[in-house]
């Protein structure tokens, strides 16, 4: 999660470069106009010379503009609301959408839809809290003269643990950093597991089993250690969004052509373990808060991220709910026993296109998600300022560990549930709600609030007392059900899979 945004962090510094370049372009145009006026007064020869200079300047300006536009698409000058929306959509939903139908089956459609709506609504409120905490921290640093550097540019790359740690204390900063490391490691494992699982369904009777494909993709992902750095790429975000959008609606179309099953929508949870494993995956589909701060910080106007997240939230909801519901109506029984929805769908050209698009998405995601882990390892070994050929040696143990873990435990769906239960309840729900209420616990703090709750919400809940009670409910609900029961039952499922399939299985759910 942080990974995607880690690339986005560079956008804030590049914003000033972009603005400066526009200023230079306008200055060039003004100078050209002045030269043209002077040329009309001087001689004909001088006028022609000035015209040639003006044309040359215009050509240079167009070339510079073209380069700047290309840099915006393939480089770091991407801080518009559109870029925030693209990054949020791509970071929020990816391979998790392939296991969501399985999660819906474990929970039961009657419970899955309300849980999805509830998690989505609560995630929007906790995101509002997080944005408010970011604004509070930024204001404090500006007043202290620590936000801007000597040249008037922001000298901070704000991350999730900075915002939570500054408002809840050092202990929260440490806990958040540990949780983020677990999240990044688990998400990288999921990319390899998902890639091997997806590729297996490219043909009937695949000549390679899932373990062999896992090794292939594990080796392929090692190339990520050679990338010196990753920046916020608008083009890559669009490519990733095309993949997830196409896949979601391809699944809906396939389910519609298949028709409804006799027991459509009637499945209920078979036990508490299935229910909480499914709930963890559903919760993670709306729990991409860890990278939101970096995305917000990279925007030219970070305070506008509330609206950006709202539109991203609606788009993500439009992808996850229809395709997961459609699978429940068409293949309710098969979805329960397949962690990857591709194991249900018939092999067609449309399915192959979807798989290829998702493979590209997952390879890109691995590169993005591995970058922060590499950087942490480099800093721990104090080689982060060394040439890339030295840093590669520090990165390889991380990438190899991820690949070995993915091949050893390729339990698609279970891995997602384990990672989600450890990270999503705290990062997406409990920490933002707790920090917001703790910061505004006194009347003085409430009066000085940079971003108070919306007026309609204050009226509905009866003021700050109601807001605090609502946040206490969020913290208690997700710590008990997400972290508590979620971890207990997801680890129980993981242990069950290890005992049943053994480590390094040839083929899991083939």
Secondary structure, 3 states (H helix, E strand, C coil): CHHHHHHHCHHHHHHHHHHHHHHHHHHHHHHHHHHHHHHHHCCHHHHHHHHHHHHHHHHHHHHHHHHHHHHHHHCCCCCCHHHHHHHHHHHHCCCHHHHHHHHHHHHCHHHHHHHHHHHHHHHHHHHHHHHHHHHHHHHHHHHCCCCECCCCCECCCCCHHHHHHHHHCHHHHHHHHHHHHHHHHHHHHHHHHHHHHHHHCCCCCCCCCHHHHHHHHHHHHHHHHHCCCCCCCHHHHHHHHHHHHHHHHHHHHHHHHHCCCCCCCCCCCCCHHHHHHHHHHHHHCCCCHHHHHHHHHHCCCHHHHHHHHHHHHHHHHHHHHHHHHHHHHHCHHHHHCCCCHHHCCCCCHHHHHHHHHHHHHHHHHHHHHHHHHHHHHHHHHCCCCCCHHHHHHHHHHHHHHHHHHHHHCCCCCHHHHHHHHHHHHHHHHHHHHHHHHHHCCCHHHHHCCCCCCCHHHHHHHCCHHHHHHHHHHHHHHHHHHHHHHHHHHHHHHHHHHHHHHCCCCCCCCC
